[in-house]
Amino acid sequence: MIFVGGVSLSTHSSSSSSSSCSQGHDILMDLMRHPVLVSASSAFNDVAERRFSASKDSNSSISRHNRWVYIFQREYATVDPALVDVIGTDEATTCVGLVMRNQKSGMTSVAHLDSPDVVDIGLSQMLAFVINQSSDAMLDVHLIGGFDDASPEHVTGITKSHGKLEGYSFPLCEKIVDSLAKSNMKFQIHTLHVLGHNTRRDSEGNAYPIFTGFLVETATGSILPANFDATTRCPDEVVRRIRVTASFEDCSWKGMLLETYDTQADQFVIAPCTWSMRKMHIALMLQKLSDQEILLTCSTSPSAEAPDFVDNQRRQWDYLIQHPEWSETFPFKKPRIFRRMEDKSWVRHQTKFSSSSYAYAD
């Protein structure tokens, strides 16, 4: 169930799928108009965006000494504030970053949701460590991203009809709030910086996101708009990016968020994902496209992508061309493990494999 400003948001339950869709629509409309959340979005817009960098030469306002966890698209991670100082994500244009934080324990889960199809199971994955066996815990919730990529008539992020919506962001936001409302857990929504609240327009009416990323300070639960550079989008950046598209043809990940981080061990455990040789052939074809063609072909929001979008795509294709077999990346379908070093960087934990078993090579 959803709370705003300490008050339960009234909803009307229904068993029919059509009414369920309508209910999600109505809940989202109510939340977008709620004065507490409108005020919170306005205040969030006034916060200066932080640049997160681990470079020694960076003038980043975030200390290199922070212990951080970065989340890519379709991933999630739950962190313990005793082990992690900062968790965050960016590159969310039509995606939505979802934060859940246990008010009592401080356990914090962040997901980078890219489709309504991963919301239901994804919420269960996030809640596994956050609730601490206590179903009556109040969870602080923040939603950030998902700018208004629909037609200009929907500038506020709220449509006037229940007809089919344009764009990617609205159906995703609708599904998230509908699932939160139906849950028996208590969700206190503090930030709903999505759709019209996270959209700016140029003189020709073209829409762009105000913020595409954020970080959470785990000790306090503070949420700040942020962007991350290459030194902090780690570890195993390219492989983790490839998993996003590979998971569509790997049925073991259907409806799920990608497992990435071990909460209790404070280490990245990049769960395996399989792909066919078809991905290598597609990579060869896409590498021949111009930068503009890549934007139009590979992005849900070509005009809103960051300057490094095309380069990030090309690096993935280079990797797939050089490593067409998924088993080269995930031998014996085992995860890739990265441990945090004293300087807060990540180093891969090499493993030795046999056909019947595997063991850590310490």
N, C-alpha and C positions, 0 to 999 in steps of 0.2 A: 504494500500500500504506500501511497505517496503523501508526504507532509510538506508543507511550505510555510515557513515562519512559525513552525510549531503546531500548525493546524492541519488536520487531515483533509486531503482534497477529496470531495465527494464524487463518486463515480457510480454508474449504474451498470451492474453486471448483466451479461446476456450470454446465452449458449450458442447462438447462431453465428456463423463466420461473418456474415454480412454486417450484423450488429456489432461484432467484435471490431471489425475494421472501422465502423462508424464511431465506436467508443474511443478507439485510439486517436482518431481524428479530433474528436471533441475534447479529449484530455489535453492533447497538444495545443489546441486553440486556447483552452483555459489557462494553461501554463504560460503560453507566450504573452498573454494579456495580464497575467497576475502582477499587480503593482510591486510586490516584493522582488520578483524575478526581473521585471523590467528595470527596476532601480539597480539591482545587482549587476545587470548587463551594462547599464550605463556607467557604473563605477568601474567595471572591468575594462571597458573601453578606454578609460582614463589612465590605466596602469601602463607604464612604459614596458615595451617588450624587452625581455632579457635575452642576451645572446650567450648560449652555453658553449664553452670551449674548454678543452683540456690542454690546449697549446700553451707552452711556457711563455710564448711571445704575445699571447692574446691579452687584450684589455677587457676581457669578459668580466661582468660583475659577479659571475659565479666562480667561486674558488676552485682551483684545480684539485684541492684536497678533499672536495666533496666526494663521497661514495655515491655513485649514481647508477641508475638502471635506465636504459633507453629501450623504448618499444617501437617496433615497426608496424606497418599495416597488417591487420588481421592477427596480431599477437596480443598477448596480455601477460601481466606479471603481478604477483602479489608480494609486497615487501614488508619486512619488519623494520620499524624505525630504529631499532637498536643496531641494525646492520647496514641500513641504507639511508642516506641523507636526502637524496633527490631522486624522483622517478618522473619520467616525462616522455612525450612523443611530439612529433610535428609532421609536416607534409600532409595534414588533414584538410583537404579542400571540400570534397563532398562526403568525406568520412567524418565520423564523430569520435572524439576522445571521451571516454567515460571513466570517471573516478568514483570509487567507493572507498570510504574510510570509516572504520569502526571507531566511534567516539570514545569508547572505553580503552581499547588496547592500542589504538593508533595504527593497527594493521591497515595497509593501503593497497588497493588493487586498481590498476589502470589498464584499459583495453583500447585498442585502436580499431573500432568497428567500421567495416566497409560494406556491409550488406545486411538487410533484414534477416537473411537466412542463417546468420550465425548468432543472432541475439539471444534466443532462448537458451541454448546449450551454453553459449558464452557467459551468460549471467551466472549459471550454475558453476561454471569453472571459476569465475571470479570470487564467488561467495564461499568456496570450499575452505579457504584459510582465513577469510575476513571475519566470519561470524564466530569462530572459536567455540563451536558447539552451543552457542547461545542464540537461539532464534529470536529472542526478544530485544536484541541489541539494536539501537538506532544507528543507521548508517548515513553518513554525510555523502551526498551525491553531487557531482558536477558534470555537465555536458558541455563540451566546447568543440567547435568545428562546424562542419556541415553548413556552409554558407548557402544563401538562397540562389540556387542555380536554375530555378524555374523562370517562367516568363515575367516581364517587368510588372505585370499587374499585381504580382504577389510580393511586392516589396516588403510588406510586414512579415512575410513568412506564414501568413494565414490565408487560406483560400476561402472563397465564398461558397463553393459547392463541394459535394462529396464525389464528384466525378474523378476520372483518372488524372493523377497529378503529373505534371512535367517534372523533369529533373530527377536527381538521385537522392538529394539530401532529405527531402520531406518524408518519403516513405520510410527511410531509415530512422529518423527522429520519431515518427509516429509509432513504429514498432517498438522502439526502446521504451518510450513512456507507457505504452500499453502493457508491456511485459512487467515493468516496475509496478504498475497499478494492480495487476493481477496477482502479484506475489504476496505471500504471507509475511514477508520481511517488511521492516519499516524503513523507508527511504526518505530522508530529509533533503529535498532538492534545494541547494544553495545557489547554483549557477546554471542557467540555461542559455548559454551564449552560442546559439545556433540560428540558422535561417536568417530572418530579417535582422535579428540582433547582432549578427556577425557578418553583415554585408555592407559594403560601400559601393557606390556607383559613380562612374565617370560622367562627363558632360553628355555622352551619347547614350547613357542608360545601361552601359555594360556593367555587370555585377562582378565583384571581387571580394574574397574573404578579408575581414579585418585582421584576424589572427588565424594561423594554421597550426599552432602548437602551444604547448603549455608545460609547465613543470609543477610538481607538488613537493613542497617541503614537508617531509614526513613527520618531523617532530611537532610541527604546529598545525599541519593540514592546510597551510596557505597555498593558494593556487595563483600562479603568475603566468601571463602570456610569455612565450619563449620560442626561440628557434635554436636548433642545434647544428653544429658544423660537423665536418667529417671526423674530427678527433673524438667526438662524443657519440656518434651514431655507430656504436660498436657494442660487442665484438661481432666478427663474422658477418659484416654488413652485406656483402654480395650474395652469399648463400641464403641469408635470411630474406633478402628481397626476392630471390628466386623461388623460395618456398611459397610466397603469396600466390603466384600464378600456378605453380606446380600443384598446389593443394586442390585446385579445381578438378584435376584428373586423378588425384589420389583419393579413392573412396573412403579411406580410413579417417580422413579429416572432414568428411561431409558434415556441415552444420556446426563445426567446432572452430574455436580460436586456436591458433598454433601455440603449442607448449614451448616455452622458451627459457624460463628461469626457475631455479630451485629455491623456494622461499627459505627453507630451513638451513640449507648449506651455503646460501649466498653465492651461488655460482650459476653461470649460464649453462643450461643443458638444452642444446638446440636439437629438438626432436626430429627424427628423420622424415623425409618426404620423398616419394618416388616420382619419377617422370619418364616419359617415353622418348624415343629418339626423335619423335615429331617435334619436340621443343627445339632441338638443335637445328632442324630444317627451317623452322619458323624464325629462329634467331638469324640464320644466314640470309633469309629473305628481308627481315626487318632492318638489318644492318645496311642494306642498300638504300633505304629511304632517306630523304632529306630531314633536317631537324624539324621543319614545319610539319612534314608528313608524319613524323613520329609523334608529335604532340597531338595531331588530329586522330591518329590511329590508336594510341595507347593511353590517352588521358580522358577521364570523364569531365574534365574542366580545362581544356587546352590553354585558355587565356589567363588562367589563374595559377598555373604551375610556377614553381620556383625556377631560377635560372639553371640549376644543376639537374633538372628533371631528365633532359635528353641524355646527358652524360651518364646519369645513373642507369638509364635503360641500356645504353650501349655497353656498359661494363658488365651487366648481367648477360647480355648476348655473347660477349667475348668469352665469358666463363663457360657458358653452355656449349659454345663451339669447341672450346679446349677440353671440356669435360662432359661429353654428351651422355655418358652413362651415369645414372644417379648413384650407382654403387661405388663410383670413385669418390664421391662426396660423403656418402654414408655407408662405409663398408659393413657388410652383414646387417645392414639396417639398424646400426647403433647410433646414438646421438653424438654430437660434437660438443665437448665439454670445455668450458673456459673458467679459469679461476682468477679471483681478484688478487693482485699483487700488493705489496706494501705501498707502492707509489700510486695505488688506485687504478692502475691499468689492468687489462685483461690478457691473460696468456693461455693459449690452448693447452689442455691437458692431454698429452699424447697417450694413446692406448694401443695395446697389442691385441691382435685378433687371431683366433683360429676358427676353423669351420664349425666347431661345436661349442665354443665358449669364447669369452673375452675377459681380459683382466687389465686393470690399470697398470701402467708402466711408470711407477714412481721412481 
